[in-house]
């Protein structure tokens, strides 16, 4: 892994060379209308889907600046993975982990996306390496909603007397607190929520290494974390 800079993931795929520029477009869907005697007003709508676009290089041979999770793999691995995302209509996480040269984490991007387009370019100026331009789009869950109406239970008028039982006054151990990771979360944010101090994220990470893995900056929606007391 890179000690500083950016790590960029498309699903399980770590890009070997960090893109020089990443464009993340967040557009609004508000509509301006003109009312009689009131002039223009702005009707607020939910934002449009976020769009991500960037180019990156895939080396054909091992390069000293390229990084891989499990050793060198060629372009066919990455292009095959992108093709599966496109043809099988898969939804995956787009994650950008940002760090300073001293290793301190900055804000991360964590977005569920679909692969919209990708373009493969062979440029003689890049030698044998190829350049891939991808366009990603945010995916939001959608579906019909149902409402369940519960009738109030009938009132019970019969009094039931139970014998007095001995109670155990010894303190019961506290149940462990768990938290399910949501889109856009990071350990700093979760620690801030539970402890009031984001720098306490190391306590959560040490407790959940088996879930998170070796990178505390890489947590995924749906993971269930145990929050130490």
Beta strands, then each sheet from edge to edge (+ up, - down):
strand 1: 5-10
strand 2: 13-14
strand 3: 22-25
strand 4: 31-35
strand 5: 39-43
strand 6: 51-58
strand 7: 92-99
strand 8: 109-122
strand 9: 130-138
strand 10: 177-180
strand 11: 224-227
sheet 1: 2+ 1- 7+ 8- 9+ 6- 3+
sheet 2: 4+ 5-
sheet 3: 10+ 11-
end
